[in-house]
Amino acid sequence: MPFFRVRAGYGIDAFSCANIMQNGIPPTIYANTVRVTNFWKTVDETIFEIEADNETIAIEWRDALIHAIGKIEQYNPETPENPDTPPGPLDVWVKVGTWTKTITESPTVISGLPSAPKGVIFWGSGLSGNAFGTYNDAGTVVIGISDGTTHRCLAYACQDNVSTTNCYRSTSARGFHIVDPTATGSGQIKETATISFDSTSFNMNWSGTTLACTGLYFVFGGTDIQECVVKEQKEGTSGTTVPQIVTYSGLGNQFDFAFVLNQFTGSASDPPPWPVTGFANAFHSISVHAGNDNARTWSANIMAANAQASTSNTAARVQRTNRFLHTLGSITNARQQAAEWDGWTSDGYKLKWIDLPATNLFWTGLFVRGGKWDASEYLQPTSNGTVTALVQDSTSEIRGIMGFSVNNIDIPGGEGGTAPSKFAVGAQDSAGNKGCLAYAGNTNTSNTEESTVMVSNKFMKHITTATTASSSTTNAECTISNMTTDGQFTANYTTTDSTARQVLWFSLSA
């Protein structure tokens, strides 16, 4: 049978292309025999190589592709011949690193990037004396996102060594924002930073000179990252039928990756940012979705209840779920609201709500178009050794991986779970740069074991014993190797503990 080149729009992501190559277009949409033998992605288009009986069938297959996927460009079938030489890897890059801020308002400049960044994820911690490679009490955790113009971050703080928990949550229109749990009023808000991008660098532009702090970054760019945008979205309490599918629009295009910060907002009627207003149940989650496969979704959920005896199981806990949005309840283990991913649209995405919010729920996403993104998980071993994980595109050259590990194994549907609030956030790039923030909250053994944090040069590292900063210990250390062209990577564990944690990850590949 002759070969044809079907030229489709760039909006077809690599995951969908691989699925079409393996399984064809669903027979309910197109029933003729067509064999997809290869596909390539360039900056401007996606090219399928197909083998069909004749040109008429090739055209019919092209037309059916519109209904199966969406965006394609019209084409004239080529004269049967061998297809073009496949293009090389996409022009995408990732850099992971650690930053440290002294007591100054001078910008922190991350330089030496291959080109201008398109987006960045920050995470870190900081109170006076916080430093790389050392434990610190009164843990604060910050996770932020920026597209170089718009910034958002979540701040989480719990005071150490108090008989009743003092917990805070806050959100800010900054890339970084520290809350001091030992202070009150306006003194709670410490260091903040806006983000700006230059041709081969980005800047953390600080305001506030009272603290030294440290953290990490996952920054990415390249010409094949076509668009990156930070946008907030909201769901209210309207509608009572569940499950129900809701479409969220306003992104302006069809995207490939979402990294979302979800913070329970109480009764807030306006979107963030909100100032710190006092003690609060500090719960939030990080959610990820990659590609067109709805299963490539997960969320990591963290909760610390305020005004609780720190020896109580309800004072702090974590969960992981296979849903896109999932909020832990206050004190109880029941979910408050939950939504599953239901697909991208030409201007946004759809969520299938399982439990609608009781009050307005806001979330902020870093949405990326272009590049090959994947999201999945692997199980951390309980003895030293290696774990190999695969991305969906077997031809990928992985540029960077970011991982989230919570002190809990897989929970079907994300229900239940009373594990103490221990988690780790780490990343590594293909050049071997890496770093991790580890946090330990309540351990249910002593009212002085409330919060310990450290930043290290590992992909993943857990605080396994948390008493005071001077006596806390870590374990479950790993680094990443084998980021090869065959779409896999290896997690190398040199120390472990008895907990078989689920490590959630996402990757960007060329």
Secondary structure, DSSP 8 states (H G I E B T S, - for coil): --EEEEEEETTS-HHHHHHHHHH-S-TTT--S--EEEEEEE-SSEEEEEEE-SSHHHHHHHHHHHHHHT----------SS---------S-EEEEEEEEE-SS-S-EEE---SS-EEEEEEEEE-STT--TTS-EES-EEEEEEE-SS-EEEEEEEE-SS-SB--EEEEEESSSEEEE-TT--GGGGEEEEEEEEE-SS-EEEEEE--S--EEEEEEEEE-TTEEEEEEEEEEE-S----SSEEEEEE-SSS--SEEEEEEE--TT--S-S-B---S---EEEEEEEEESS-TTSEEEEEEEE-TT-BTTSTTSEEEEEESSSEEEE-SSSSSEEEEEEEEEEETTEEEEEEEE--SS-EEEEEEEEEESEEEEEEEE--SSSEEEEEE-S-TT--EEEEEEEEESS---GGG------SEEEEEEEETTS-EEEEEEE---SS-TT---EEEEESSSEEEEEE-SSTTT-EEEEEEEEE---TTSEEEEEEEE--S---EEEEEEEE-
